[in-house]
Amino acid sequence: MKQFISAADADIEVLVQKALEYKIDPFKHSSSGVHKRIGCLFLNPSMRTRLSTQIAAQNLGMESLVFNVGQEGWALEFEEGVIMNGSSIEHIKDAAPVLGKYFDILAIRTFPSLKNREDDYSELFLKQFIKYASVPVISLESATLHPLQSLADIITITESFKEDRKPKIVLSWAPHVKPLPQCVANSFAQWINAWDKSDFIITHPEGYELDEHFTQGATICYSQDEALAGADFVYVKNWSSYREYGQVLNNNSSWMLTNEKLKPTNNGKVMHCLPVRRNVELSDEVLDGPNSIVTLQAANRVWAAQAVIASMLGV
């Protein structure tokens, strides 16, 4: 595996099974990464993604180094042919090849501006690292996708559903106090559609349609109550508008998931990528109740990362 930035880079079932094996025996390949390094570069903050990736690498015997690009290094320039007479001090064409000499794998976390859709969806930052680093690159979240999160989500669904049928999975928009990117929702839709082992519905208010490139294959429903009926899993996530890019069109508090809304589900398990705004996106009663598998989902981030890193190491 040369890169891991989307579902197209993965054999999903192989990675899921590998991750579940590591969950049983985390150190089964503890010498495979000895004398190798993974560099984790963050252009925006992280907690679960950072820590889970470091733990996963260490389980494989790798040394992991974290570098917060915005706070600890020079401001990077990513555009080609630019005259660098502004605030950017170093070009990615000069920085990335050096990083490729320091590390065996690079893991990059970027974030959208939510101001210019064309720029964000071009994934320039991530593509420039891939182009110039000459080592395998893992996306730790980008402007459009969050593949390690989505892999962990499918791992969680796989181990939580044992019936001999396709589960009904609902991705539900939720209110929030500020505009958030579409990357987690895009990614979950992309991965669930590629996995092709569920009945998948996305529900949101009108105006919050995601890019069809990621949602094609899912059913879109504007009635949350209708979508939740018979659901086995409910993935709750806010995102801002894709069409009216980065905008909050409405913030209808009635879309917050509660126990009352869970009643028509099939005892639906509730998921969220974290961090979560309690009593805005999800009620306390849901998060602290028996239907929540949010902690399990977050814990599985380690095994998702370990499966990907191991594959890049040839394990």
Sequence and secondary structure as in RCSB ss.txt:
>XXXX:A:sequence
MKQFISAADADIEVLVQKALEYKIDPFKHSSSGVHKRIGCLFLNPSMRTRLSTQIAAQNLGMESLVFNVGQEGWA
LEFEEGVIMNGSSIEHIKDAAPVLGKYFDILAIRTFPSLKNREDDYSELFLKQFIKYASVPVISLESATLHPLQS
LADIITITESFKEDRKPKIVLSWAPHVKPLPQCVANSFAQWINAWDKSDFIITHPEGYELDEHFTQGATICYSQD
EALAGADFVYVKNWSSYREYGQVLNNNSSWMLTNEKLKPTNNGKVMHCLPVRRNVELSDEVLDGPNSIVTLQAAN
RVWAAQAVIASMLGV
>XXXX:A:secstr
  EESSGGG  HHHHHHHHHHHHH TTTTTTTTTT EEEEEESS  SHHHHHHHHHHHHTT EEEEEEHHHHS  
EE STT    SS  EEHHHHHHHHHHH SEEEEE    SS HHHHHTTHHHHHHHHHH S EEES  SS  HHHH
HHHHHHHHHH  SSS  EEEEEE   SS   SHHHHHHHHHHHHH  SEEEEE  TT    HHHHTTSEEES HH
HHHTT SEEEEE    TTTTT      GGGSB HHHHTTSSS EEE  S   BTTTB HHHHTSTTB HHHHHHT
HHHHHHHHHHHHTT 
